[in-house]
Amino acid sequence: MIDDNLLPFCFPAVRRKKITAAFDGGRISSDGGVMLLAQADHRLGIAERLARAIPDGRDPDRVTHLLPDILRARIFAIACGYEDADDLDRLRFDPAFKLACGRLPDSGRDLCSQPTVSRWENAPALRDLIRLMDVMVDLYCASYTKPPEASCRSTSMTRRRAGRSPCWLRPGKTPLLGHRDPRSPAPSRPAHPPGLAADPDHHPRRRPLRSPAGHGMV
């Protein structure tokens, strides 16, 4: 008979406590993969770098959850399939999530709750969002041995629904919003239908939605 028991394996210590993943009971978490995400965050410093891009005007003496910890918990939750901030009301007690965020599962302080996350999700201003995008561009370019000359990234579903072009990112330069690939030739303009081209009042350039009389909509 084949023995399918899996051997335990270890993770880096948290607060000088040895961490071992095993499959023989105890406090169980269904999100053990979050520990691998924690190692990626530790190597890349994603949460720390994003936190530095957002001003934190709270009184340091009254802060319970540091901004990097708040971002780290939210990022890990989304990566594990928990897209709603409400999920953190339960995940904040999860032993695997607490370990991934550098806290002991039993004696460590619980993670942030949904209201804390929601306040910070609505806190960044436009300039903060631009700095956050800069961080993500730097992380993306750092994944290459030689940074690409340009990269196309769709900024949001809103831009897609509005029919706008994606955002072209160029390392060290201002993003080209709504532009075509700067390396591609200019697209040819489609021909107008014969009936429309024969209309003497038609002009290929866009006109305002006003009638010739100057009132009402066309």
N, C-alpha and C positions, 0 to 999 in steps of 0.2 A: 504494500500500500504506500502510495506517494504521500509524503508529509508536505502540505501546502502552507504551513505556518510561516509567516513573514518575520524576518529578523528585525529587531528595532534598529533605528538609526538616529543619529544625534544632530542637533542644531547648535549654533553658538550660544553660549550662556547668556542669561538675562539676569542682571543684578547679582552676578556671581553664583547663580543657580544653574545647574546642569539641566539641559532640555533634551529629552529623549522621546522620539515618536515610536509608539508601540500600538499593538492591536489586541491587548488583553484586558480591556476594561478600565475602570477608573472614571474620572470626569471625561465624558465623551464630547467631541465637537465634530460636526459634519463638514467643517471648513478648514481641514488641516492644510490645504493648499495655500492658505494665506501666509503660512510661514515661508514658503518659497517667494511670495511677493515681497515679504519683509526683507529677504536677502537682496532682491533686486533693488528695492528702495534704498537699502543701506549702501549698496555699491554705487548707485547713480545719484543719490541724494535728492530725489525728486521733491519730496515733501518739504525739505529744508530750503531748497532753492525757490520753490513756489511761495513759501511763507515769507521769504525776504522781499518778495515783490509786492506784498500787501501791507500797508501801514497798519500797525496795531497800536491804537491809542488808549488801550486799557491800562488801569492802574496796576503795575507789576505786583504790588503787595496783595491784590485781591484776585489775581488770576488763578483759576483752578485748572484750566486746560490750556496748555500752550498752543499757539496757532499751528506749528508743525504737527502736533499730535492730532489736532482736529482735522487737518487736511489728510493726514495719513489714514485715520480711521475711515474717512469718507472715500478716499481713493481705494482702499482695500475692499470696502463694502461693495462699491460699484464693480470692481474687478471680479468679485465673487458672485456677481449676479443680483446684488441687492441695490437696485437703482434708487429706491425711495429713501429719503432721509428718515422716515418713520421706522425703518428696519433697525436703525441704530438703538432704538429704545430697548430692543432685545439683544442685539449684537454687542452692546456695551458690556454685557456680563459674560459673553462667550469666552471660554478660556483660551482658545486659539487666537482670537482677535486681540485679547489683552496681551498675550505673549508676543504677537507680531508687532504690537505697538510699544513693546518694552516694559510691560507691567506683569507682575506675577498674577496667576489666575485666581488665587484665593485671597492673598493679603494685599495685592496691589489695588490701587484706586481704579474704579470703573471708568470706562471710556466716556466721551461726551455723549449727550443725549440729542434728540432731534431738534429741540428749540435752539440749542447752541449751534448746531450745524446750519440750520436755516438762517440764523442771523448772519453768519459769515458768508453764506452763499449769496446773500443780497448786499453785502457790505462793499465789495470792490467797485470803484468808480471806473470811468472809461480809461483813464491813464493807467490804472492798476491792471485792467484787462490787457492793455497793450504790453505792459511789462510781463504779464503772465504768458502771453503769446511768445514774447522774445525768449523766455526761459524754455518753452517747449521747442522752439526752433533750434535753440542752442543744443538741447538734448538730442534732437533728431540729427542734426549735422554731426554731432560728436560720435554718432553710431557708425559713421563712415571713416575710412582711413583718409580719404580726401573728400571734403565737403562738396556736395553737388552745386553746380552753378545756379540752379533754380529748382524749386519743388512746388508742385501744385497741391494745395490743400483746400478742401471745401470747408469754409468756416462754420456753416450752420445749415440746418434744413430750411431756415427762413430764406436764405439766399437762393436755395434751389427752387423753392416754391415761387419766389419772385422772378424766376427766370434769369437770375444774374449769374455771371461767370464765377468760377472758384477764385481763390486767392493765391497768387504766385509769390512764393517766399524766396528771397535771395539773401544768402548769408551776408550780414553786415550792411544791408541796404533796406530801404523802405519797401514794405510789401506792396505789390501791385494788385489792388482790389478791383475785381471785375475786368481784368485784362486777359488777353490771350497769352499763350506761351510766348515769351519774348524771343525764343529761338526759332519759332515757326514763321513762315511767310504770311503776309497779310491775306486774309480770306477774300475770295472774289465775291463781289456783290451780286446776288441773284437778280436775274432779269425780271422786269415787271410784266404782268400779263398784258397781251396785246391790246385788250380793250381799255385797260387802265393807262397804258402808255400813250394811246391815241387821245385821251381826254385832255383838252387844252388847259383845263384848270388844275390838272394834276402836277404836283411838283415832287420830286423824289425825296426832298428833305421833309422832316416832320413839321407839321403845322399845329397851332393851338386848336383845341376843340371849341371853336367859336364859329358861328354862322357868318356869312359875308356881311350881314347887316350889323354885326357886332353884338348881338344878344342871343341868348339861348345856346343850347348845345347842339353840335352837329350830330 
